[in-house]
């Protein structure tokens, strides 16, 4: 009798889950952006939320829940019910570099989430201030090799994605460049532009206006091909570092154990939303390009990123309390 009751309970739960998935979504969906309003992730999230809501037939509400390098909002999704109504605008920080540098993290970047799709990727760029002695990549490398340790670069903060990306570059190139951490990209950019620090590794999205204004000079870009806005600036592959992959990404994650039907609906709706030419144009406007891959492909990206950044963090001895 006990076994029958157990079987009936499991069957009822399975039927209930299937019924919920079939009617999903029947109320607004919450998309948690784990960073403050106004930043790149917030802009990416709001463009996506609007487009996804149209495809789902329900409002997708953006909730900014920042703190601890994105860990606060990310943890909130990891501990949410796996019903598809609480989702995460994940980043290459929250589910890439954070697991590598934080001594304690309140979530597992791989096991605690269900990947839905990678939304966009944002190329990066090493840029120097307009008075920096080197004018191109070759002269940049020669200058630093001639005087190792003399020059420094600014980052958005210790253990952040841009810090990790530059340390990754240093490990492959063998260049000795000092790190100067700031409390955010804005202050870091300001000091590079002012000439207080020589260079910065930044996303094209935030540095492009300063490059186009002539306040910064792009040296090399982290992208698969040259950027249309910077046709004369080579990629890392072109300068002899084909294995260097440090584009930043944003993606959609749900809590672990998201029902298969809900995952399928979310992925299909996301892919369709991201195929809209207007959506693609909006992302291109912030220096990004659409990916819209499968859950399996996105899961592999996260696993590889976590492994890659852990190796970089160990090599450079980077930790964050």
C-alpha positions in Angstrom: 0.0 0.0 0.0 2.8 2.3 0.9 4.5 1.8 -2.5 1.2 2.5 -4.3 0.7 5.7 -2.4 4.3 6.7 -3.2 3.8 5.9 -6.9 0.5 7.9 -6.9 2.2 10.9 -5.3 5.0 10.9 -7.9 2.5 10.5 -10.7 0.4 13.4 -9.4 3.5 15.6 -9.1 4.6 14.7 -12.6 1.1 15.4 -14.0 1.0 18.7 -12.1 4.4 19.8 -13.5 3.4 18.8 -17.0 0.2 20.8 -16.7 2.0 23.8 -15.4 4.5 23.6 -18.2 1.7 23.3 -20.8 0.2 26.6 -19.6 3.5 28.4 -19.1 3.6 31.4 -18.8 0.2 32.4 -17.3 1.6 35.4 -15.4 4.5 37.9 -15.6 8.0 36.5 -15.6 10.8 38.1 -13.6 14.2 38.7 -15.1 16.8 39.4 -12.4 19.7 41.6 -13.6 22.4 41.2 -10.9 23.9 44.7 -11.4 22.7 48.3 -10.9 20.5 50.2 -13.5 22.3 51.9 -16.3 25.2 49.5 -16.9 25.8 47.3 -19.9 24.1 44.3 -18.4 21.0 46.4 -17.5 20.7 47.7 -21.0 21.1 44.2 -22.5 18.6 42.8 -20.0 15.9 45.4 -20.8 16.2 45.0 -24.5 15.9 41.3 -24.1 13.1 41.4 -21.6 10.9 43.5 -23.9 11.6 41.2 -26.9 11.1 38.0 -24.9 7.8 39.3 -23.4 6.3 39.8 -26.8 7.1 36.2 -27.8 5.9 34.7 -24.6 2.7 36.8 -24.5 3.5 37.9 -20.9 5.3 40.8 -19.4 8.9 40.1 -18.5 9.7 42.4 -15.6 13.4 43.4 -15.0 14.5 43.5 -11.4 17.9 44.9 -10.6 19.3 43.1 -7.6 23.0 44.1 -7.3 25.7 43.4 -4.8 28.9 41.4 -4.3 30.0 41.4 -7.9 26.6 40.2 -9.1 26.5 37.3 -6.6 23.4 38.6 -4.7 21.0 38.5 -7.7 22.6 35.3 -9.0 22.1 33.5 -5.7 18.4 34.7 -5.7 17.8 32.9 -9.0 19.7 29.8 -7.9 17.4 29.4 -4.9 14.2 30.3 -6.7 11.5 27.7 -7.6 12.3 26.0 -10.9 9.1 27.1 -12.6 10.3 29.5 -15.2 9.0 32.6 -13.5 12.3 33.7 -12.1 15.2 34.0 -14.5 18.7 35.4 -14.5 20.4 37.8 -16.9 23.8 36.0 -16.4 27.1 37.4 -17.3 30.6 36.2 -17.9 31.3 37.6 -14.4 28.5 35.9 -12.5 29.0 32.5 -14.1 32.5 32.7 -15.4 35.1 34.7 -13.4 33.3 34.9 -10.0 33.7 31.1 -9.4 37.4 31.5 -10.1 38.2 34.4 -7.8 35.8 34.4 -4.8 36.9 32.3 -1.9 33.3 31.6 -1.0 30.4 31.9 -3.5 26.8 31.3 -2.5 26.0 29.3 -5.6 27.5 26.8 -8.0 27.9 28.5 -11.4 27.2 25.2 -13.3 25.1 22.9 -11.0 22.6 25.5 -9.7 21.3 26.7 -13.0 19.6 25.6 -16.2 21.1 27.3 -19.3 18.5 28.6 -21.7 20.5 30.5 -24.3 23.5 32.8 -24.7 22.0 36.1 -25.6 24.9 38.2 -26.8 28.7 38.5 -26.9 30.5 41.8 -26.5 34.0 42.1 -28.0 36.8 43.6 -25.8 39.5 46.0 -26.6 42.9 47.0 -25.2 43.0 50.8 -25.5 45.7 53.3 -24.4 45.4 57.0 -23.7 46.0 59.4 -26.6 49.5 60.3 -25.4 50.7 56.8 -24.9 54.1 56.3 -26.7 52.9 53.3 -28.7 50.6 53.9 -31.7 49.9 50.3 -32.8 50.1 46.7 -31.5 53.7 46.0 -32.6 55.1 49.2 -31.1 53.0 48.5 -27.9 54.6 45.1 -27.4 58.1 46.4 -28.1 57.7 49.2 -25.7 56.5 47.0 -22.8 59.1 44.4 -23.4 61.8 47.1 -23.4 60.7 48.4 -20.0 58.9 45.5 -18.2 56.8 46.6 -15.2 57.0 50.3 -16.1 53.5 50.5 -17.6 50.1 49.8 -15.8 46.6 49.1 -16.8 43.3 50.0 -15.1 40.4 47.6 -14.4 36.9 47.9 -13.0 38.1 46.1 -9.9 40.1 43.2 -8.4 38.8 39.9 -9.7 36.4 41.5 -12.2 36.0 40.3 -15.7 38.2 43.0 -17.3 41.0 42.3 -14.7 40.8 38.6 -15.5 40.8 39.2 -19.3 44.0 41.3 -19.1 45.7 38.8 -16.8 44.8 36.1 -19.3 46.4 38.2 -22.1 49.5 38.7 -20.0 49.8 35.0 -19.4 49.7 34.3 -23.1 51.9 37.2 -24.2 54.4 37.1 -21.4 54.2 40.9 -21.0 54.8 42.5 -17.6 52.1 45.2 -17.0 51.1 46.4 -13.5 47.4 46.2 -12.4 45.6 49.3 -11.0 42.1 48.3 -9.7 39.2 50.8 -9.6 35.7 50.8 -8.2 34.0 50.4 -11.5 34.7 50.9 -15.2 33.8 54.6 -15.2 36.5 55.8 -12.8 39.0 53.5 -14.5 38.3 54.9 -18.0 38.5 58.5 -16.6 42.0 58.0 -15.3 43.2 56.3 -18.5 41.8 59.1 -20.5 43.4 61.6 -18.2 46.8 59.9 -18.6 47.0 58.7 -14.9 47.2 55.1 -16.2 48.5 54.0 -19.5 45.9 51.5 -20.7 42.7 49.5 -20.1 41.1 46.3 -21.2 37.4 47.1 -21.6 34.4 46.1 -23.5 33.9 47.7 -26.9 30.4 48.8 -25.7 31.7 51.2 -23.0 35.1 52.2 -24.5 34.0 52.8 -28.2 32.6 56.4 -27.6 36.0 57.4 -26.1 37.9 55.8 -28.9 35.7 57.5 -31.5 36.2 60.8 -29.8 39.9 60.5 -29.9 40.5 60.2 -26.2 41.6 56.6 -26.4 43.5 54.6 -29.0 42.5 51.0 -29.7 45.5 48.6 -29.9 43.9 45.2 -30.4 40.4 43.7 -30.2 39.1 40.5 -28.6 36.7 39.5 -31.4 36.5 36.8 -34.0 36.9 39.4 -36.8 37.8 43.0 -37.0 35.1 45.4 -35.7 33.4 47.5 -38.4 33.9 50.6 -36.2 37.6 49.8 -36.0 38.6 48.4 -39.3 42.3 49.1 -38.9 42.7 47.5 -35.4 43.8 43.8 -35.5 42.2 40.9 -33.6 44.3 38.9 -31.1 44.4 36.0 -33.6 46.0 38.3 -36.2 48.7 39.4 -33.8 49.6 35.8 -33.0 47.3 34.8 -30.1 44.6 32.6 -31.8 43.7 30.9 -28.5 42.9 34.1 -26.7 39.1 34.2 -26.2 37.9 36.9 -23.8 34.7 38.2 -25.3 32.2 39.0 -22.6 28.8 37.4 -22.8 25.3 37.7 -21.4 22.9 34.8 -21.3 19.6 33.6 -19.9 19.6 31.1 -17.0 16.9 29.5 -14.9 17.2 27.7 -11.6 18.4 24.1 -11.8 15.9 21.4 -12.8 13.8 23.7 -15.0 11.0 21.5 -16.6 11.9 20.4 -20.1 8.7 21.9 -21.6 9.4 25.3 -19.9 13.0 25.2 -21.1 11.9 24.4 -24.6 9.4 27.3 -24.7 11.9 29.7 -23.2 14.6 28.8 -25.7 12.3 28.9 -28.7 10.9 32.3 -27.6 14.4 33.6 -26.9 15.7 32.5 -30.3 12.8 34.1 -32.1 13.0 37.3 -30.1 16.8 37.6 -30.8 16.2 37.1 -34.6 14.3 40.3 -34.8 16.3 42.8 -36.9 15.4 45.6 -34.6 16.7 43.7 -31.6 19.9 42.9 -33.4 20.3 46.6 -34.3 19.8 47.6 -30.7 22.5 45.3 -29.5 24.9 46.3 -32.3 24.4 49.9 -31.0 26.0 48.9 -27.7 28.8 47.0 -29.5 27.4 43.5 -29.1 26.2 40.8 -31.4 23.5 38.2 -31.0 24.3 34.5 -30.4 21.0 32.7 -29.6 22.4 29.2 -29.2 20.9 26.0 -27.7 20.8 25.2 -24.0 23.5 22.5 -24.5 25.8 24.9 -26.4 25.4 27.5 -23.7 26.0 25.0 -21.0 29.3 24.1 -22.6 30.3 27.8 -22.8 29.8 28.2 -19.1 31.7 25.0 -18.2 34.7 26.1 -20.4 34.6 29.6 -19.0 34.7 28.5 -15.4 37.6 26.2 -16.1 39.5 28.8 -18.1 39.2 31.6 -15.5 40.1 29.3 -12.6 43.3 28.5 -14.4 44.0 32.2 -14.9 43.2 33.1 -11.3 45.5 30.4 -10.0 48.3 31.4 -12.3 48.0 35.1 -11.3 47.2 34.3 -7.7 43.9 36.3 -7.8 41.4 35.9 -5.0 38.6 38.1 -3.6 37.2 37.8 -0.1 
